Amino acid sequence: MKKLLAVVVLMLMVVLVAPKFVAQDRGKQFSILIPESSIPRAGRAHTNYVFRVDSSWRINTSTPQGETPASLRAIYNLPSSGGGGTIAIIGASLDKTVESDLNVFSTQFGLPACTIANGCLSVIVGSHTRIDCGFTTEQALDLEWAHAMAPNAKLVLVEANSASLTDLLAAVDVATNAVLANGRGEVSMSWGFAEFAGELTNDGHFQHDGIVYVAASGDAAQNSYPSVSSFVVSAGGTSVNRDSGGNFVSETAWSNSGGGVSQYELKPTYQNGIAGTDAMFRTTPDFAFDADPSTGVAAYSTCCKPVGSCGLNGWAVVGGTSVSAPALAGIINLAGNFYLNSSMELSTIYGNIGNSSDFRDIPPVGYDIKTGVGSNQGLSGK
């Protein structure tokens, strides 16, 4: 009995300690906190973001810290305005502060106001009444960074009834209809599931003319569904490297960026002839954006009061491919091509691999399973 009790205590300690680890950033040590929602659980989608915290494990900062819309636009050679159509974000929580949080973010960084009243923002509420703090933070992050990259695009938040695959895919269908009602656009999904037998039967949710679907590749060295679908643009992660004066030096692959060879999705035609991809199966990600929490982005949410109830009540520095997905959806929107579907978008991306005016090649040279064809440069080639 004593031996069994000792094992149980040890397991509990592992669970409690597991969400914390340490990362290095430009000679400084940052602690990284993984929220409960980003820890995979059976039957439930996990988010793909983590917090950068101080030595006392505090998440919130009184002022914005980390990379900003302007600082990353400079790295990715993007204009400060533009965009059109609609970007839909899929979440899984009731969110009563989403509009006000987005307004604080927009005001702070000089972005156009995006409100329900001015027609820029729409919120489609599911049948749930529960606030899931992990997904509420995700929703704020996603809306803010889609807006940061495509300031003039309309935004739609679709709140799924739960984080189950069935409910999230139903929300994808709602989002598809909402985007099509406004013309064309993108659907961004920052959540994911481990690959599973039968996933191909769900790929029809991402095959609609007028929509490009984007999903986070995950924050572990493995594939994530729906990112691995052949009909979804898979968003990987990089690290932004600056010198002691804050000047951009280089961009490298983020070690925790998800990706790899699918167990079930066959190799799509747009990856034919691409060195570094598998001969038979889909390989992810497709291209990448800053996702390293050590070089993370500023995000704002006040959904969680008191702070201890879930961790975020103000500004925070956030990383993970949950940043990449909405940001790349915004960049695709900003490019303004509005290709007929994800396959055409992906054909364009792979057709421009190696073109330095379109993508920054992240070492190793060519395609790789952390950053795909590389990170963004300008508005052509996507």
C-alpha positions in Angstrom: 0.0 0.0 0.0 2.8 2.4 0.9 4.5 1.7 -2.4 1.3 2.3 -4.3 0.7 5.6 -2.4 4.3 6.7 -3.3 3.6 6.1 -7.0 0.4 8.1 -6.9 2.1 11.0 -5.2 4.9 10.9 -7.8 2.4 10.9 -10.6 0.6 13.9 -9.1 3.9 15.8 -8.8 4.7 15.1 -12.5 1.3 16.5 -13.5 1.7 19.6 -11.4 5.3 20.3 -12.6 4.9 19.3 -16.2 3.3 22.6 -17.4 6.6 24.4 -16.6 9.9 24.4 -18.4 12.8 26.7 -19.1 14.0 28.1 -22.4 16.9 30.3 -23.4 16.5 33.6 -25.2 19.5 35.8 -26.2 21.5 34.9 -23.1 18.5 35.4 -20.8 16.5 32.7 -19.1 12.7 32.7 -19.5 10.3 30.4 -17.8 7.5 29.0 -20.0 4.1 28.1 -18.7 1.9 25.6 -20.6 -1.8 26.3 -20.0 -4.0 23.3 -19.2 -5.8 23.7 -22.5 -2.5 23.1 -24.4 -1.9 19.7 -22.8 -3.4 17.0 -25.1 -6.3 15.0 -23.7 -8.4 12.2 -25.2 -11.6 13.4 -26.9 -10.7 17.1 -26.6 -8.8 19.5 -28.9 -5.8 21.1 -27.4 -4.7 24.7 -28.0 -1.2 25.4 -29.2 0.0 28.4 -27.2 2.2 28.9 -24.2 3.0 31.8 -21.9 6.4 33.4 -21.3 6.5 34.2 -17.6 8.9 35.9 -15.2 10.9 34.4 -12.4 7.9 34.4 -10.1 5.8 32.6 -12.7 3.7 35.6 -13.3 2.0 35.7 -16.7 0.5 39.2 -16.8 2.5 42.4 -17.6 1.2 45.9 -17.0 2.3 47.0 -20.5 2.7 45.1 -23.8 6.0 43.2 -24.1 7.3 40.9 -26.8 7.0 41.3 -30.6 4.4 43.7 -31.9 2.5 44.0 -35.1 4.9 46.6 -36.3 8.0 44.8 -35.3 7.0 41.6 -37.1 5.6 43.4 -40.2 9.1 44.8 -40.6 10.7 41.3 -40.5 8.1 39.9 -42.9 8.2 42.8 -45.3 4.5 43.6 -44.9 2.5 46.9 -45.3 0.8 48.4 -42.2 -2.7 48.4 -43.9 -4.7 46.3 -46.2 -6.8 43.1 -46.3 -10.3 42.4 -47.3 -13.0 39.7 -47.2 -13.4 37.8 -44.0 -11.2 35.8 -41.6 -13.1 33.4 -39.3 -11.6 32.2 -36.0 -12.8 28.9 -34.5 -12.9 28.7 -30.7 -14.6 26.7 -28.0 -15.6 29.0 -25.2 -18.1 31.7 -24.3 -16.2 34.9 -24.5 -17.9 38.0 -23.0 -14.8 40.3 -23.3 -13.6 39.5 -26.8 -14.8 42.8 -28.4 -13.3 45.0 -25.6 -10.0 43.0 -25.6 -9.6 43.4 -29.3 -10.3 47.1 -29.0 -7.5 47.5 -26.4 -5.1 45.6 -28.6 -6.1 47.7 -31.7 -5.8 51.0 -29.8 -2.4 50.1 -28.4 -0.9 49.2 -31.8 -2.7 51.8 -33.9 -4.9 49.3 -35.8 -8.3 50.2 -37.1 -11.2 49.7 -34.7 -12.9 46.3 -35.2 -16.2 46.3 -33.4 -19.6 44.7 -33.8 -21.1 48.2 -34.2 -18.9 49.2 -37.2 -19.5 45.8 -38.9 -15.9 44.6 -38.7 -16.5 42.0 -35.9 -19.1 39.3 -35.7 -19.5 36.7 -32.9 -21.5 33.5 -33.4 -22.2 32.0 -30.0 -22.7 28.3 -29.6 -25.2 26.6 -27.2 -22.7 26.4 -24.4 -22.7 28.7 -21.3 -19.3 27.7 -19.9 -16.3 29.9 -20.0 -13.2 27.8 -20.9 -10.3 30.0 -19.9 -7.8 28.3 -22.1 -9.9 28.7 -25.3 -11.0 32.2 -24.3 -7.3 33.3 -24.3 -6.9 31.4 -27.6 -9.8 33.3 -29.2 -8.4 36.7 -28.1 -4.9 35.8 -29.4 -6.3 34.6 -32.7 -8.5 37.6 -33.4 -5.7 40.1 -32.4 -3.1 38.6 -34.6 -5.3 38.0 -37.6 -6.3 41.7 -37.3 -2.6 42.7 -36.9 -1.7 41.2 -40.2 -4.8 42.0 -42.2 -6.2 45.2 -40.5 -9.0 45.8 -43.0 -10.4 42.3 -43.1 -13.6 41.5 -41.3 -13.4 39.1 -38.4 -15.8 36.4 -37.3 -15.5 34.4 -34.1 -17.3 31.1 -34.1 -17.7 29.6 -30.6 -18.1 25.8 -30.9 -20.3 24.1 -28.4 -17.3 22.3 -26.9 -13.8 21.3 -27.7 -14.8 17.9 -29.2 -14.0 17.1 -32.8 -17.7 16.9 -33.7 -18.5 20.3 -32.3 -15.4 22.0 -33.7 -16.0 20.6 -37.2 -19.6 21.8 -36.9 -18.2 25.3 -36.0 -15.9 25.1 -39.1 -19.1 24.6 -41.2 -20.7 27.6 -39.6 -17.6 29.7 -40.2 -17.4 28.6 -43.8 -21.0 29.8 -44.4 -20.2 33.1 -42.6 -17.2 33.8 -44.7 -19.0 32.9 -47.9 -21.8 35.2 -47.0 -19.3 38.1 -47.1 -17.6 36.9 -50.3 -14.3 35.0 -49.8 -11.7 34.7 -47.1 -9.9 32.3 -44.6 -10.8 30.1 -41.7 -8.1 29.9 -39.0 -7.9 26.9 -36.5 -5.3 27.1 -33.8 -6.4 23.9 -32.1 -5.6 20.3 -33.0 -5.8 16.6 -32.2 -3.3 13.8 -32.5 -3.7 12.0 -35.9 -6.3 9.2 -35.9 -7.5 6.4 -38.1 -10.5 7.7 -40.1 -9.5 11.4 -40.1 -9.8 11.4 -43.9 -13.6 11.2 -43.6 -13.5 14.7 -42.1 -11.5 16.4 -44.8 -14.6 17.4 -46.6 -15.1 20.2 -44.0 -12.1 21.9 -45.6 -13.0 21.6 -49.2 -15.2 24.6 -50.1 -14.6 27.0 -52.9 -14.0 30.5 -51.7 -12.2 29.5 -48.5 -8.6 28.9 -47.6 -8.3 26.9 -44.3 -5.2 27.4 -42.1 -4.3 25.4 -38.9 -1.6 25.3 -36.3 1.0 22.5 -36.9 1.2 21.9 -33.2 3.8 22.5 -30.5 5.4 19.1 -30.5 7.5 17.1 -32.9 4.5 15.3 -34.4 1.6 16.0 -36.7 -1.7 17.5 -35.7 -5.1 17.3 -37.2 -6.6 19.3 -39.0 -3.2 20.9 -39.8 -2.1 17.6 -41.5 -5.1 17.5 -43.9 -4.1 17.9 -47.5 -6.8 20.6 -47.8 -5.4 22.8 -45.0 -2.4 25.2 -45.0 -0.3 24.0 -42.1 1.3 26.8 -40.0 4.7 26.1 -38.5 6.9 28.1 -36.1 10.2 30.0 -36.1 12.4 31.9 -33.6 13.2 35.6 -34.3 16.8 36.4 -33.3 17.8 39.9 -32.4 21.0 41.4 -31.1 21.4 43.2 -27.8 20.2 46.4 -29.4 17.0 44.7 -30.6 18.0 44.7 -34.2 16.8 41.7 -36.3 19.7 39.3 -37.0 18.1 36.1 -38.3 15.2 33.7 -38.2 15.6 30.0 -37.3 13.3 27.0 -36.8 11.5 26.9 -33.5 12.5 23.5 -31.9 9.0 22.7 -30.7 7.2 23.5 -34.0 5.0 20.6 -35.0 5.2 18.8 -38.3 6.3 15.6 -39.9 4.9 12.8 -42.2 1.2 11.9 -41.9 0.2 8.4 -41.1 -3.0 8.6 -43.3 -3.1 11.6 -45.6 -1.6 10.8 -49.0 1.0 13.0 -50.6 -0.9 15.9 -52.4 0.1 16.9 -55.9 1.4 20.3 -54.7 4.2 18.5 -52.8 5.3 16.5 -55.9 8.9 17.1 -56.6 9.6 19.0 -53.3 12.7 17.6 -51.8 12.3 16.9 -48.1 8.7 15.8 -48.3 7.7 12.1 -48.1 7.3 10.0 -51.2 3.9 8.7 -50.3 2.3 10.8 -47.6 1.5 14.5 -46.7 4.3 16.3 -45.0 3.8 19.4 -42.8 4.1 22.3 -42.1 3.7 24.5 -45.3 5.2 27.8 -44.1 5.9 29.5 -40.8 5.7 32.5 -38.5 7.3 33.5 -35.2 6.1 31.0 -32.6 8.9 30.7 -30.1 7.7 31.9 -26.7 11.1 33.2 -26.0 10.6 35.6 -28.9 6.8 35.7 -28.4 4.1 38.2 -29.2 2.1 40.6 -27.2 -1.5 39.6 -26.6 -4.3 40.9 -24.4 -7.2 39.3 -22.7 -9.3 40.0 -19.6 -11.5 37.0 -19.7 -10.2 35.5 -16.4 -11.0 37.1 -13.1 -9.5 36.6 -10.7 -6.2 36.0 -12.4 -5.6 32.8 -10.5 -8.7 31.3 -12.1 -6.9 30.6 -15.3 -3.9 32.8 -15.6 -4.6 35.7 -18.0 -6.1 39.0 -17.1 -4.2 41.7 -19.1 -1.1 41.7 -21.3 1.0 38.6 -21.8 3.8 37.4 -24.0 2.6 34.4 -25.9 4.2 31.8 -28.2 3.2 28.6 -30.0 1.8 27.8 -33.5 -1.5 29.2 -32.2 0.2 32.5 -33.1 1.3 31.2 -36.5 -2.1 30.1 -37.7 -4.1 33.4 -37.4 -1.1 35.5 -38.4 -0.5 33.4 -41.6 -4.3 33.5 -42.4 -4.0 37.3 -42.1 -1.0 37.4 -44.4 -2.8 35.2 -47.0 -5.7 37.6 -46.7 -3.4 40.6 -47.0 -1.9 39.2 -50.2 -5.3 39.6 -51.7 -5.3 36.8 -54.2 -8.3 35.0 -52.7 -7.5 31.7 -54.5 -10.5 29.4 -55.1 -9.5 27.0 -52.3 -6.7 25.7 -50.1 -5.2 23.4 -52.7 -4.7 26.4 -55.1 -3.2 28.4 -52.3 -0.8 25.6 -51.4 0.1 25.1 -55.1 1.1 28.7 -55.2 3.1 28.5 -52.0 5.1 25.4 -53.2 5.4 26.8 -56.7 7.4 29.7 -55.2 9.7 27.7 -52.9 13.2 29.0 -53.1 12.1 32.5 -54.2 13.7 34.8 -51.7 11.4 37.6 -52.5 8.4 35.4 -51.4 9.9 33.3 -48.6 12.8 33.4 -46.2 14.5 30.0 -46.4 15.0 28.8 -42.8 18.0 26.5 -42.3 18.3 23.7 -43.3 18.1 24.8 -46.9 14.8 24.0 -48.7 11.7 22.4 -47.2 11.9 21.2 -43.6 9.4 19.7 -41.1 9.6 22.8 -38.7 9.1 25.7 -41.1 8.0 24.2 -44.5 9.1 26.4 -47.4 10.2 29.1 -44.9 8.7 32.3 -43.4 6.9 35.1 -45.2 8.5 37.8 -47.3 6.2 40.4 -48.9 2.8 39.7 -50.5 3.7 37.7 -53.6 3.9 33.9 -53.8 0.9 33.2 -51.5 
